[in-house]
Amino acid sequence: MMAVVLGGAGFGAISHAKAEPAENSGWVACFPEDTKTEQEEESEKVEETTEYENCTETESEDVSGAEEESEEPESEEMQSGKSEEEQQTMVSSDGTLEPEVTVSREEKPKYKYETGYIFMGDSRIYLMNEDCSIEGTENFFAVCCPGIGYDWMIETGLPQIKNIQNRHSEIKEWVVVSALGINDMQNVNKYIASYKKLAKSVELWLVSINPTIGRTEATYNNTCINAFNNKIRRISGITYINSHDYILKKGFDTKDGLHYTEASNWDIYSYILNSLLVGRDCAPAPDTDAKELAQLLEDTLSLANY
């Protein structure tokens, strides 16, 4: 998958950071009046998203055709020798054959998840999914697209989540982990209003906007990030995941000041999963291997659904 350029910065040399949170110097100062023309905004939007593939496709695509093809009747040769039950021949320790034992297909246990986890976000979740394979776990889903924000969440993201829920009716409980806002922090009040509504139908966790390195423009600077985080963390009915302060303390690396390296994505991902397992905002134990911990937590969150 090719990398994308957001905000005019390419994926160049790795930037390192380990610092204290920046002070909040006021909300209004973060977002001066935008003087760009509609044509310039549309040009930037196209540049930001064209190198990512298929990120705006919804989960509502018709898959019935594929299912029908897979259910074609078997040929006579394939059907021969089969019965309503599978027969297993047991072999004793001395090599002699034991009587055949029949095992009914209907008696085989069926795997079922009680809880599904949906990660919703922009390029940061998109790249985390590539690095950490969020969707590699059967009851984990990723709804994400680079360069997007509130409008995409309303028009595309939430409908995709609804489609996932409809397609997996066997899952009764849903946890939505949202990590949006870096591309349009000025829409914080709209996010708050929508999150309050969403929290009434699902278990909603909000991930802090995590820090940048050397990005002084209002769109991505850390003062505005702190202002955004201080607002969304107070929303009633949600659980806030403060991975922002965790990686500031631990240290993190980026590719372009905005997008994290694989190692830092594992740090953030393991923090999120650890919080989900504990049931509240909770940092992993110090000096743990983030990748190994994340994979263990994935297994644990899945096993809890038997």
ZAMI-444972 format. One record per residue: x, y, z of N, C-alpha, C in turn. Coordinates in Angstrom, 1 decimal. Layout:
# ZAMI-444972
ATOM      npx      npy      npz     capx     capy     capz      cpx      cpy      cpz
ATOM        X        Y        Z        X        Y        Z        X        Y        Z
...
# end
This chain:
# ZAMI-444972
ATOM      npx      npy      npz     capx     capy     capz      cpx      cpy      cpz
ATOM      0.8     -1.2      0.0      0.0      0.0      0.0      0.9      1.2      0.0
ATOM      0.6      2.2     -0.9      1.4      3.4     -1.0      1.1      4.4      0.1
ATOM      2.0      5.1      0.6      1.8      6.1      1.6      1.2      7.4      1.0
ATOM      0.5      8.2      1.8     -0.1      9.4      1.3      0.5     10.6      1.9
ATOM      0.4     11.7      1.3      0.9     13.0      1.8     -0.3     13.8      2.3
ATOM     -0.3     14.1      3.6     -1.4     14.9      4.2     -0.8     16.2      4.7
ATOM     -1.5     17.3      4.5     -1.1     18.6      5.0      0.2     19.0      4.4
ATOM      0.6     18.5      3.2      1.8     18.9      2.5      3.0     18.3      3.0
ATOM      3.0     17.3      3.9      4.2     16.7      4.4      4.3     15.3      4.0
ATOM      5.4     14.8      3.4      5.5     13.4      3.0      6.1     12.6      4.1
ATOM      6.1     11.3      3.9      6.7     10.4      4.9      8.2     10.4      4.7
ATOM      8.9     11.2      5.5     10.3     11.3      5.3     11.0     10.6      6.5
ATOM     12.0     11.3      7.0     12.8     10.8      8.1     12.0     10.7      9.3
ATOM     12.3      9.7     10.1     11.6      9.5     11.4     11.8     10.6     12.4
ATOM     10.8     11.1     13.0     10.9     12.2     14.0     10.6     11.5     15.3
ATOM     11.4     12.0     16.3     11.3     11.4     17.7     10.7     12.5     18.6
ATOM     10.0     12.0     19.6      9.5     13.0     20.6      9.3     12.3     22.0
ATOM      9.6     13.0     23.0      9.3     12.7     24.3      9.3     13.9     25.1
ATOM      8.1     14.4     25.4      7.9     15.7     26.0      6.7     15.8     26.9
ATOM      6.6     16.9     27.6      5.4     17.2     28.4      4.3     17.7     27.5
ATOM      3.0     17.6     27.9      1.9     18.1     27.1      2.0     19.6     27.0
ATOM      1.7     20.1     25.8      1.7     21.6     25.6      0.6     22.2     26.4
ATOM      0.8     23.5     26.7     -0.3     24.2     27.4     -1.4     24.6     26.5
ATOM     -2.6     24.7     27.0     -3.7     25.2     26.2     -3.8     26.7     26.2
ATOM     -3.5     27.3     25.1     -3.5     28.8     25.1     -4.8     29.4     24.6
ATOM     -5.9     28.5     24.5     -7.2     29.1     24.1     -7.7     28.4     22.9
ATOM     -9.0     28.2     22.8     -9.6     27.5     21.7     -9.7     28.4     20.4
ATOM    -10.1     29.6     20.5    -10.3     30.4     19.3     -9.1     30.6     18.5
ATOM     -7.9     30.8     19.2     -6.7     31.0     18.5     -6.2     29.9     17.7
ATOM     -6.8     28.7     17.9     -6.4     27.5     17.1     -6.9     27.6     15.7
ATOM     -8.0     28.2     15.4     -8.6     28.1     14.1     -9.0     29.5     13.6
ATOM     -8.0     30.2     13.0     -8.2     31.5     12.4     -9.2     31.3     11.2
ATOM     -9.8     32.3     10.7    -10.8     32.2      9.6    -10.1     31.7      8.4
ATOM    -10.7     30.7      7.8    -10.2     30.0      6.6    -10.4     30.9      5.4
ATOM     -9.4     31.2      4.7     -9.5     32.1      3.5     -9.3     31.3      2.2
ATOM     -9.2     30.0      2.3     -9.0     29.2      1.1    -10.3     29.3      0.2
ATOM    -10.1     29.2     -1.1    -11.2     29.1     -2.0    -11.7     27.7     -2.0
ATOM    -12.9     27.5     -2.5    -13.5     26.2     -2.6    -12.7     25.3     -3.6
ATOM    -12.1     25.9     -4.6    -11.3     25.2     -5.6    -10.1     24.7     -4.9
ATOM     -9.4     25.5     -4.1     -8.2     25.1     -3.4     -8.5     24.0     -2.4
ATOM     -9.6     24.1     -1.7    -10.0     23.0     -0.7    -10.2     21.7     -1.4
ATOM    -10.9     21.7     -2.6    -11.2     20.5     -3.3     -9.9     19.9     -3.8
ATOM     -9.0     20.7     -4.3     -7.7     20.2     -4.8     -6.9     19.5     -3.7
ATOM     -6.9     20.1     -2.5     -6.2     19.5     -1.4     -6.9     18.1     -1.0
ATOM     -8.2     18.1     -1.0     -8.9     16.9     -0.6     -8.6     15.8     -1.6
ATOM     -8.5     16.0     -2.9     -8.1     15.0     -3.9     -6.7     14.5     -3.6
ATOM     -5.8     15.5     -3.4     -4.4     15.1     -3.2     -4.2     14.2     -1.9
ATOM     -5.0     14.5     -0.9     -4.9     13.7      0.3     -5.4     12.3      0.2
ATOM     -6.3     12.0     -0.6     -7.0     10.7     -0.5     -6.7      9.8     -1.7
ATOM     -6.2     10.2     -2.8     -6.1      9.4     -4.0     -5.2      8.2     -3.9
ATOM     -4.2      8.3     -3.0     -3.2      7.2     -3.0     -3.7      6.1     -2.0
ATOM     -4.8      6.2     -1.3     -5.3      5.1     -0.5     -6.4      4.4     -1.3
ATOM     -6.4      3.1     -1.3     -7.3      2.4     -2.1     -8.6      1.9     -1.4
ATOM     -9.7      2.1     -2.0    -11.0      1.5     -1.6    -11.4      1.9     -0.1
ATOM    -10.9      3.0      0.4    -11.2      3.3      1.8    -12.6      3.8      2.0
ATOM    -13.3      4.3      0.9    -14.6      4.8      1.1    -15.7      3.8      0.7
ATOM    -15.3      2.6      0.4    -16.3      1.6      0.1    -17.1      1.2      1.3
ATOM    -18.4      1.0      1.2    -19.2      0.7      2.4    -19.2     -0.8      2.6
ATOM    -19.7     -1.2      3.7    -19.8     -2.6      4.0    -21.1     -3.2      3.5
ATOM    -21.9     -2.4      2.7    -23.2     -2.9      2.2    -23.1     -3.5      0.8
ATOM    -21.9     -3.8      0.4    -21.8     -4.4     -1.0    -22.4     -5.7     -1.0
ATOM    -23.1     -6.0     -2.1    -23.8     -7.3     -2.2    -22.9     -8.5     -2.3
ATOM    -22.9     -9.3     -1.4    -22.0    -10.5     -1.4    -22.8    -11.8     -1.6
ATOM    -24.1    -11.6     -1.9    -24.9    -12.8     -2.1    -24.5    -13.6     -3.3
ATOM    -24.0    -13.0     -4.4    -23.5    -13.7     -5.5    -22.4    -14.7     -5.2
ATOM    -21.5    -14.2     -4.4    -20.3    -15.1     -4.0    -20.8    -16.2     -3.1
ATOM    -21.8    -15.9     -2.3    -22.3    -17.0     -1.4    -23.0    -18.1     -2.2
ATOM    -23.8    -17.6     -3.2    -24.5    -18.5     -4.1    -23.6    -19.4     -4.8
ATOM    -22.5    -18.9     -5.3    -21.5    -19.7     -6.1    -20.9    -20.7     -5.2
ATOM    -20.6    -20.4     -3.9    -20.0    -21.4     -3.1    -20.9    -22.5     -2.7
ATOM    -22.2    -22.3     -2.9    -23.2    -23.3     -2.5    -23.6    -24.2     -3.7
ATOM    -22.9    -24.2     -4.8    -23.2    -25.1     -5.9    -23.2    -26.6     -5.5
ATOM    -24.2    -27.4     -6.0    -24.2    -28.8     -5.6    -22.9    -29.5     -6.1
ATOM    -22.5    -30.5     -5.3    -21.3    -31.2     -5.6    -21.6    -32.2     -6.7
ATOM    -20.6    -32.6     -7.4    -20.7    -33.6     -8.4    -21.0    -35.0     -7.8
ATOM    -21.4    -36.0     -8.6    -21.7    -37.3     -8.0    -20.4    -37.9     -7.4
ATOM    -19.2    -37.6     -8.1    -18.0    -38.2     -7.6    -17.6    -37.6     -6.3
ATOM    -17.9    -36.3     -6.1    -17.6    -35.7     -4.8    -18.5    -36.1     -3.7
ATOM    -19.8    -36.4     -4.1    -20.8    -36.8     -3.1    -20.6    -38.3     -2.7
ATOM    -20.0    -39.1     -3.5    -19.9    -40.5     -3.2    -19.0    -40.7     -1.9
ATOM    -19.5    -41.7     -1.1    -18.8    -42.0      0.1    -19.2    -41.1      1.3
ATOM    -20.0    -40.0      1.1    -20.4    -39.2      2.2    -21.7    -39.6      2.7
ATOM    -22.0    -39.3      4.0    -23.2    -39.6      4.6    -23.6    -38.4      5.5
ATOM    -24.7    -38.6      6.2    -25.2    -37.5      7.1    -24.2    -37.3      8.2
ATOM    -23.5    -38.3      8.6    -22.5    -38.2      9.7    -21.1    -38.5      9.1
ATOM    -20.1    -37.9      9.8    -18.7    -38.2      9.4    -18.2    -39.3     10.3
ATOM    -17.5    -40.3      9.7    -17.0    -41.4     10.4    -15.5    -41.3     10.7
ATOM    -15.1    -41.6     11.9    -13.7    -41.5     12.3    -13.3    -42.9     12.7
ATOM    -12.1    -43.3     12.2    -11.5    -44.6     12.6    -10.5    -44.3     13.7
ATOM    -10.6    -45.0     14.8     -9.7    -44.8     15.9     -8.6    -45.8     15.8
ATOM     -7.4    -45.4     16.1     -6.2    -46.3     16.1     -5.6    -46.4     17.5
ATOM     -5.5    -47.6     18.0     -5.0    -47.8     19.4     -3.5    -47.7     19.4
ATOM     -2.9    -47.7     20.6     -1.5    -47.5     20.8     -0.6    -48.6     20.1
ATOM     -1.2    -49.8     20.0     -0.4    -50.9     19.4     -0.6    -50.9     17.9
ATOM     -1.3    -50.0     17.3     -1.5    -49.9     15.8     -2.7    -50.6     15.3
ATOM     -3.4    -51.3     16.1     -4.6    -52.0     15.6     -5.8    -51.0     15.5
ATOM     -6.7    -51.3     14.6     -7.8    -50.5     14.4     -8.9    -50.7     15.4
ATOM     -9.4    -49.6     16.0    -10.6    -49.7     16.9    -11.9    -49.6     16.1
ATOM    -13.0    -50.0     16.7    -14.3    -49.8     16.0    -14.5    -48.3     15.6
ATOM    -15.1    -48.1     14.5    -15.4    -46.8     14.0    -16.4    -46.1     14.9
ATOM    -16.2    -44.8     15.1    -17.0    -44.0     15.9    -17.6    -42.9     15.1
ATOM    -18.9    -42.7     15.1    -19.5    -41.7     14.3    -19.7    -40.4     15.1
ATOM    -19.4    -39.2     14.4    -19.6    -37.9     15.1    -20.6    -37.1     14.2
ATOM    -21.7    -36.8     14.8    -22.7    -36.0     14.1    -22.2    -34.6     13.8
ATOM    -22.4    -34.1     12.6    -22.0    -32.7     12.3    -22.7    -31.7     13.1
ATOM    -24.0    -32.0     13.4    -24.8    -31.1     14.3    -24.2    -31.0     15.7
ATOM    -23.5    -32.0     16.1    -23.0    -32.0     17.5    -21.7    -31.2     17.6
ATOM    -21.1    -30.8     16.5    -19.9    -30.0     16.6    -20.2    -28.6     17.2
ATOM    -19.4    -28.1     18.1    -19.6    -26.8     18.7    -19.4    -25.7     17.7
ATOM    -20.3    -24.7     17.7    -20.2    -23.6     16.8    -19.6    -22.4     17.5
ATOM    -18.7    -21.7     16.9    -18.1    -20.5     17.5    -18.9    -19.3     17.3
ATOM    -19.1    -18.6     18.4    -20.0    -17.4     18.4    -19.4    -16.3     19.3
ATOM    -19.4    -15.1     18.7    -18.9    -13.9     19.5    -20.1    -13.2     20.1
ATOM    -20.0    -12.8     21.3    -21.0    -12.0     21.9    -20.8    -10.5     21.7
ATOM    -19.5    -10.1     21.6    -19.2     -8.7     21.4    -18.3     -8.5     20.2
ATOM    -18.6     -7.4     19.5    -17.8     -7.0     18.3    -17.2     -5.6     18.6
ATOM    -16.0     -5.4     18.1    -15.2     -4.2     18.3    -15.0     -3.5     16.9
ATOM    -15.5     -2.3     16.8    -15.3     -1.5     15.6    -14.5     -0.3     15.8
ATOM    -13.4     -0.2     15.1    -12.5      0.9     15.2    -12.8      1.9     14.0
ATOM    -13.1      3.1     14.4    -13.4      4.1     13.4    -12.4      5.3     13.4
ATOM    -11.9      5.7     12.3    -10.9      6.7     12.3    -10.4      7.2     10.9
ATOM     -9.4      8.0     10.9     -8.9      8.6      9.7     -7.6      7.8      9.3
ATOM     -6.6      8.5      8.8     -5.4      7.9      8.3     -4.6      7.2      9.4
ATOM     -4.7      7.7     10.6     -4.0      7.1     11.7     -4.5      5.7     12.1
ATOM     -5.8      5.5     12.0     -6.4      4.2     12.2     -6.2      3.3     11.0
ATOM     -6.2      3.9      9.8     -6.0      3.2      8.6     -4.6      2.6      8.6
ATOM     -3.6      3.4      9.0     -2.2      2.9      9.0     -2.0      1.9     10.2
ATOM     -2.7      2.1     11.3     -2.6      1.2     12.4     -3.2     -0.2     12.0
ATOM     -4.2     -0.2     11.2     -4.8     -1.4     10.7     -3.8     -2.1      9.8
ATOM     -3.1     -1.4      9.0     -2.1     -2.0      8.1     -0.9     -2.6      9.0
ATOM     -0.4     -1.8     10.0      0.7     -2.3     10.8      0.3     -3.4     11.8
ATOM     -0.8     -3.2     12.4     -1.2     -4.1     13.5     -2.3     -5.1     13.2
ATOM     -2.8     -5.1     11.9     -3.8     -6.0     11.4     -5.0     -6.1     12.4
ATOM     -5.7     -4.9     12.6     -6.8     -4.9     13.5     -7.9     -5.9     13.0
ATOM     -8.1     -6.0     11.7     -9.2     -6.8     11.2     -8.7     -8.3     11.1
ATOM     -7.5     -8.6     11.6     -7.1    -10.0     11.6     -7.8    -10.8     12.6
ATOM     -8.4    -10.2     13.6     -9.2    -10.9     14.6    -10.7    -10.8     14.2
ATOM    -11.4    -12.0     14.2    -12.7    -12.2     13.6    -13.7    -11.2     14.1
ATOM    -13.7    -10.8     15.3    -14.7    -10.0     15.8    -14.3     -8.5     16.0
ATOM    -13.2     -8.2     15.2    -12.6     -6.8     15.2    -12.9     -6.3     13.8
ATOM    -13.3     -5.0     13.7    -13.6     -4.4     12.4    -12.9     -3.0     12.3
ATOM    -12.5     -2.5     11.1    -12.0     -1.2     11.0    -12.8     -0.5      9.9
ATOM    -13.3      0.7     10.3    -14.0      1.6      9.4    -13.2      2.9      9.4
ATOM    -12.5      3.1      8.3    -11.5      4.2      8.3    -11.2      4.7      6.9
ATOM    -10.7      5.9      6.8    -10.3      6.5      5.5     -9.4      7.7      5.8
ATOM     -8.3      7.9      5.1     -7.4      9.0      5.3     -8.0     10.3      4.9
ATOM     -7.6     11.4      5.6     -8.0     12.8      5.2     -9.4     13.2      5.5
ATOM    -10.1     12.4      6.4    -11.5     12.6      6.6    -11.8     13.2      8.0
ATOM    -13.1     13.5      8.2    -13.5     14.0      9.6    -14.9     13.8      9.8
ATOM    -15.6     14.9     10.4    -16.9     14.8     10.9    -17.9     14.4      9.7
ATOM    -17.8     15.1      8.6    -18.8     14.9      7.5    -18.7     13.4      7.1
ATOM    -17.5     12.9      6.9    -17.4     11.5      6.5    -18.0     10.5      7.6
ATOM    -17.8     10.9      8.8    -18.3     10.0      9.9    -19.8      9.9      9.8
ATOM    -20.5     11.1      9.5    -22.0     11.1      9.4    -22.4     10.4      8.1
ATOM    -21.8     10.7      7.0    -22.2     10.3      5.7    -21.8      8.8      5.3
ATOM    -20.6      8.4      5.8    -20.1      7.1      5.4    -19.8      6.2      6.6
ATOM    -19.1      6.8      7.6    -18.6      5.9      8.7    -19.7      5.3      9.5
ATOM    -20.6      6.1     10.0    -21.7      5.5     10.8    -22.6      4.5     10.0
ATOM    -22.9      4.8      8.7    -23.6      3.8      7.9    -22.9      2.5      7.7
ATOM    -21.5      2.6      7.6    -20.7      1.4      7.5    -20.8      0.6      8.8
ATOM    -20.8      1.3      9.9    -20.9      0.6     11.2    -22.3     -0.1     11.3
ATOM    -23.3      0.5     10.8    -24.7     -0.1     10.9    -24.7     -1.3     10.0
ATOM    -24.1     -1.2      8.8    -24.0     -2.4      7.9    -23.3     -3.6      8.5
ATOM    -22.2     -3.3      9.2    -21.5     -4.4      9.9    -22.3     -5.0     10.9
ATOM    -23.1     -4.2     11.7    -23.9     -4.8     12.7    -25.0     -5.6     12.1
ATOM    -25.6     -5.2     10.9    -26.7     -5.9     10.3    -26.1     -7.2      9.7
ATOM    -24.9     -7.3      9.2    -24.3     -8.5      8.6    -23.9     -9.5      9.7
ATOM    -23.7     -9.0     10.9    -23.3     -9.9     12.0    -24.3     -9.8     13.1
ATOM    -25.5    -10.3     12.8    -26.6    -10.2     13.7    -26.4    -11.2     14.9
ATOM    -25.4    -12.2     14.7    -25.1    -13.1     15.8    -24.4    -12.4     17.0
ATOM    -23.8    -11.2     16.7    -23.1    -10.4     17.7    -24.1     -9.5     18.4
ATOM    -24.3     -9.6     19.7    -25.3     -8.9     20.4    -24.8     -7.6     21.0
ATOM    -23.6     -7.5     21.4    -23.0     -6.3     22.0    -22.0     -5.7     21.1
ATOM    -22.0     -4.4     21.0    -21.1     -3.7     20.1    -20.3     -2.6     20.8
ATOM    -19.0     -2.6     20.6    -18.1     -1.6     21.2    -17.5     -0.8     20.0
ATOM    -17.7      0.5     20.0    -17.2      1.4     18.9    -16.1      2.2     19.5
ATOM    -14.9      2.1     18.9    -13.7      2.9     19.3    -13.5      4.0     18.2
ATOM    -13.7      5.2     18.6    -13.6      6.3     17.6    -12.3      7.1     17.8
ATOM    -11.6      7.3     16.8    -10.3      8.1     16.9    -10.3      9.2     15.7
ATOM    -11.2     10.1     15.8    -11.4     11.1     14.7    -11.1     12.5     15.3
ATOM    -10.9     13.5     14.4    -10.7     14.9     14.8     -9.5     15.6     14.4
ATOM     -8.4     14.8     14.0     -7.1     15.5     13.7     -7.3     16.3     12.4
ATOM     -8.2     16.0     11.5     -8.3     16.7     10.3     -9.3     17.9     10.3
ATOM    -10.1     17.9     11.4    -11.1     19.0     11.5    -11.5     19.3     12.9
ATOM    -10.5     19.7     13.7    -10.8     19.9     15.1    -11.8     21.0     15.4
ATOM    -11.9     21.9     14.4    -12.9     23.0     14.5    -14.3     22.5     14.6
ATOM    -14.6     21.2     14.3    -15.9     20.6     14.4    -16.2     19.9     15.7
ATOM    -15.4     20.3     16.7    -15.5     19.6     18.0    -16.9     19.6     18.5
ATOM    -17.7     20.6     18.4    -19.0     20.7     19.0    -20.0     19.7     18.2
ATOM    -19.7     19.6     16.9    -20.5     18.7     16.1    -20.2     17.2     16.6
ATOM    -18.9     16.9     16.8    -18.5     15.6     17.2    -19.2     15.3     18.6
ATOM    -19.2     16.3     19.5    -19.8     16.0     20.8    -21.2     15.7     20.7
ATOM    -22.0     16.4     19.9    -23.4     16.2     19.8    -23.7     14.8     19.2
ATOM    -22.9     14.4     18.2    -23.1     13.1     17.5    -22.7     12.0     18.5
ATOM    -21.6     12.2     19.2    -21.1     11.1     20.1    -22.1     10.9     21.2
ATOM    -22.8     11.9     21.7    -23.8     11.8     22.7    -24.9     10.9     22.3
ATOM    -25.3     11.0     21.0    -26.4     10.2     20.4    -25.9      8.8     20.2
ATOM    -24.7      8.6     19.7    -24.2      7.3     19.4    -24.0      6.5     20.7
ATOM    -23.6      7.1     21.8    -23.4      6.5     23.0    -24.7      5.8     23.6
ATOM    -25.8      6.2     23.1    -27.1      5.6     23.6    -27.4      4.3     23.0
ATOM    -26.7      3.9     21.9    -27.0      2.7     21.2    -25.8      1.7     21.2
ATOM    -24.6      2.2     21.5    -23.4      1.3     21.5    -22.6      1.7     22.7
ATOM    -21.6      0.8     23.1    -20.6      1.2     24.1    -19.6      2.0     23.4
ATOM    -19.4      3.2     23.7    -18.6      4.1     22.9    -17.3      4.5     23.7
ATOM    -16.2      4.3     23.0    -14.9      4.7     23.6    -14.3      5.7     22.6
ATOM    -13.8      6.8     23.2    -13.2      7.9     22.3    -11.7      7.9     22.6
ATOM    -10.9      7.8     21.6     -9.4      7.8     21.7     -9.0      9.3     21.5
ATOM     -8.1      9.7     22.4     -7.6     11.1     22.3     -6.9     11.3     21.0
ATOM     -6.9     12.6     20.5     -6.1     12.9     19.3     -4.7     12.9     19.9
ATOM     -3.8     12.1     19.3     -2.5     11.9     19.8     -1.5     12.9     19.2
ATOM     -0.4     13.2     19.8      0.4     14.4     19.5      1.2     14.3     18.2
ATOM      1.6     15.4     17.7      2.4     15.6     16.5      3.7     16.1     16.8
ATOM      4.6     16.1     15.8      6.0     16.6     16.1      6.3     17.6     15.0
ATOM      6.6     18.9     15.4      7.0     19.9     14.5      5.9     20.4     13.6
ATOM      4.7     20.2     13.9      3.6     20.7     13.1      3.0     21.9     13.8
ATOM      3.3     23.1     13.3      2.9     24.3     13.9      1.6     24.9     13.4
ATOM      1.2     24.4     12.2     -0.1     24.9     11.6     -1.2     24.6     12.5
ATOM     -2.3     25.4     12.5     -3.4     25.2     13.4     -4.1     23.9     13.2
ATOM     -4.0     23.3     12.0     -4.7     22.0     11.7     -4.1     20.9     12.6
ATOM     -2.8     20.9     12.8     -2.2     19.8     13.5     -1.4     20.1     14.7
ATOM     -1.4     21.4     15.2     -0.5     21.7     16.3     -1.0     21.2     17.7
ATOM     -0.1     20.9     18.6     -0.4     20.3     19.8     -1.2     21.1     20.8
ATOM     -1.2     22.4     20.7     -2.0     23.2     21.5     -3.5     23.0     21.2
ATOM     -3.8     23.0     19.9     -5.2     22.7     19.5     -5.6     21.3     19.8
ATOM     -4.7     20.3     19.7     -5.0     18.9     20.0     -5.4     18.8     21.4
ATOM     -4.7     19.5     22.3     -5.0     19.5     23.8     -6.4     20.1     24.0
ATOM     -6.7     21.2     23.3     -8.0     21.8     23.5     -9.1     20.9     23.0
ATOM     -8.9     20.2     21.9     -9.9     19.3     21.4    -10.1     18.1     22.5
ATOM     -9.0     17.6     22.9     -9.1     16.5     23.9     -9.8     16.9     25.2
ATOM     -9.5     18.1     25.6    -10.1     18.5     26.9    -11.7     18.6     26.8
ATOM    -12.2     18.8     25.5    -13.6     18.9     25.3    -14.2     17.5     25.2
ATOM    -13.7     16.6     24.4    -14.3     15.4     24.2    -14.2     14.4     25.4
ATOM    -13.2     14.6     26.2    -13.1     13.7     27.4    -14.2     14.0     28.4
ATOM    -14.9     15.1     28.3    -15.9     15.4     29.3    -17.3     14.9     28.8
ATOM    -17.4     14.3     27.7    -18.7     13.9     27.1    -19.3     12.8     28.1
ATOM    -20.5     12.9     28.4    -21.2     11.9     29.3    -21.5     10.7     28.5
ATOM    -21.4      9.5     29.1    -21.8      8.3     28.4    -20.7      7.6     27.6
ATOM    -19.5      8.2     27.6    -18.4      7.6     26.8    -17.3      7.3     27.8
ATOM    -16.3      6.4     27.3    -15.1      6.2     28.0    -14.0      6.8     27.2
ATOM    -13.2      7.6     27.8    -12.1      8.3     27.2    -10.8      7.6     27.3
ATOM    -10.0      7.4     26.2     -8.7      6.7     26.3     -7.6      7.7     26.0
ATOM     -6.9      8.0     27.1     -5.9      9.0     27.0     -4.5      8.5     26.6
ATOM     -4.5      8.0     25.4     -3.2      7.5     24.8     -2.3      8.6     24.5
ATOM     -2.8      9.8     24.4     -2.0     11.0     24.1     -0.9     11.2     25.2
ATOM     -1.3     11.2     26.5     -0.3     11.4     27.5      0.6     10.2     27.7
ATOM      0.1      9.0     27.4      0.9      7.8     27.5      2.1      7.8     26.6
ATOM      1.8      8.1     25.3      3.0      8.1     24.4      3.9      9.3     24.5
ATOM      3.3     10.4     25.0      4.2     11.6     25.3      5.2     11.2     26.4
ATOM      4.7     10.4     27.4      5.6     10.0     28.5      6.6      8.9     28.0
ATOM      6.1      8.0     27.2      6.9      6.8     26.8      7.9      7.2     25.7
ATOM      7.4      8.2     24.9      8.2      8.5     23.7      7.6      7.9     22.5
ATOM      7.7      8.6     21.3      7.1      8.0     20.1      7.8      8.5     18.9
ATOM      7.6      7.8     17.8      8.2      8.2     16.5      7.2      8.4     15.4
ATOM      7.5      9.3     14.5      6.6      9.5     13.4      7.3      9.5     12.1
ATOM      6.6      9.3     11.0      7.2      9.3      9.7      7.3     10.7      9.1
ATOM      6.4     11.6      9.5      6.3     12.9      8.9      5.8     13.9      9.9
ATOM      5.9     13.7     11.2      5.4     14.6     12.2      4.0     14.3     12.5
ATOM      3.3     13.5     11.7      1.8     13.3     11.9      1.5     11.8     12.0
ATOM      2.0     11.0     11.1      1.7      9.6     11.1      2.8      8.8     11.8
ATOM      2.4      7.8     12.6      3.3      7.1     13.4      4.0      5.9     12.7
ATOM      5.2      5.6     13.3      5.9      4.4     12.8      5.1      3.2     13.3
ATOM      5.5      2.0     12.8      4.9      0.8     13.2      5.0      0.5     14.7
ATOM      6.2      0.8     15.2      6.4      0.6     16.7      5.5      1.4     17.5
ATOM      5.4      2.7     17.1      4.5      3.6     17.9      3.0      3.2     17.7
ATOM      2.7      2.7     16.5      1.3      2.2     16.4      1.0      1.1     17.3
ATOM      2.0      0.2     17.5      1.8     -1.0     18.4      1.6     -0.4     19.8
ATOM      2.4      0.6     20.2      2.2      1.2     21.5      0.8      1.7     21.8
ATOM      0.3      2.4     20.8     -1.1      3.0     20.9     -2.1      1.9     20.9
ATOM     -2.0      1.0     20.0     -2.9     -0.1     19.8     -3.0     -1.0     21.1
ATOM     -1.9     -1.3     21.7     -1.8     -2.1     22.9     -2.5     -1.3     24.1
ATOM     -2.3      0.0     24.1     -2.9      0.9     25.1     -4.5      0.8     25.0
ATOM     -5.0      0.9     23.8     -6.4      0.9     23.5     -7.0     -0.5     24.0
ATOM     -6.3     -1.6     23.6     -6.8     -2.9     23.9     -6.7     -3.2     25.4
ATOM     -5.7     -2.7     26.0     -5.6     -2.9     27.5     -6.7     -2.2     28.2
ATOM     -7.1     -1.0     27.7     -8.2     -0.2     28.3     -9.5     -1.0     28.1
ATOM     -9.7     -1.5     26.9    -10.9     -2.3     26.6    -11.1     -3.5     27.5
ATOM    -10.0     -4.2     27.8    -10.0     -5.4     28.6    -10.3     -5.0     30.1
ATOM     -9.6     -4.0     30.6     -9.8     -3.6     32.0    -11.2     -2.9     32.2
ATOM    -11.7     -2.2     31.1    -13.0     -1.6     31.3    -12.9     -0.1     31.6
ATOM    -11.7      0.5     31.5    -11.5      1.9     31.8    -10.2      2.3     31.2
ATOM     -9.9      3.6     31.1     -8.6      4.1     30.6     -7.5      3.5     31.5
ATOM     -6.6      2.8     30.9     -5.6      2.1     31.7     -4.4      1.8     30.8
ATOM     -3.2      2.3     31.2     -2.0      2.1     30.5     -1.4      0.7     30.8
ATOM     -0.8      0.1     29.8     -0.1     -1.2     30.0      1.0     -1.1     31.1
ATOM      1.4     -2.2     31.6      2.5     -2.2     32.6      3.8     -1.7     31.9
ATOM      4.6     -1.0     32.6      5.9     -0.5     32.0      6.8     -1.7     31.5
ATOM      7.5     -1.3     30.4      8.5     -2.2     29.9      7.9     -3.5     29.3
ATOM      6.7     -3.5     28.9      6.1     -4.6     28.2      6.3     -4.5     26.7
ATOM      6.4     -5.6     26.0      6.6     -5.5     24.5      5.2     -5.2     23.9
ATOM      5.0     -4.1     23.3      3.7     -3.6     22.8      3.1     -4.6     21.8
ATOM      3.8     -5.1     20.9      3.3     -6.0     19.9      2.8     -7.3     20.5
ATOM      3.6     -7.9     21.4      3.3     -9.2     22.0      2.0     -9.0     22.9
ATOM      2.0     -7.8     23.6      0.9     -7.6     24.5     -0.4     -7.4     23.7
ATOM     -0.3     -6.6     22.6     -1.5     -6.4     21.8     -2.1     -7.7     21.3
ATOM     -1.2     -8.6     20.8     -1.7     -9.8     20.3     -2.3    -10.7     21.4
ATOM     -1.7    -10.7     22.5     -2.3    -11.4     23.7     -3.7    -10.8     24.1
ATOM     -3.8     -9.5     24.1     -5.0     -8.9     24.4     -6.1     -9.1     23.4
ATOM     -5.7     -9.2     22.1     -6.7     -9.6     21.1     -7.3    -10.9     21.3
ATOM     -6.4    -11.9     21.6     -6.8    -13.3     21.9     -7.7    -13.3     23.1
ATOM     -7.4    -12.5     24.2     -8.2    -12.5     25.4     -9.5    -11.9     25.1
ATOM     -9.6    -10.8     24.4    -10.9    -10.2     24.1    -11.8    -11.1     23.2
ATOM    -11.1    -11.9     22.4    -11.9    -12.8     21.6    -12.4    -14.0     22.4
ATOM    -11.5    -14.6     23.2    -11.8    -15.8     24.0    -13.0    -15.4     25.0
ATOM    -13.0    -14.2     25.4    -14.1    -13.8     26.3    -15.5    -13.8     25.7
ATOM    -15.5    -14.0     24.4    -16.8    -14.1     23.7    -17.3    -15.5     23.4
ATOM    -16.6    -16.5     23.9    -17.2    -17.8     23.8    -18.5    -18.0     24.5
# end
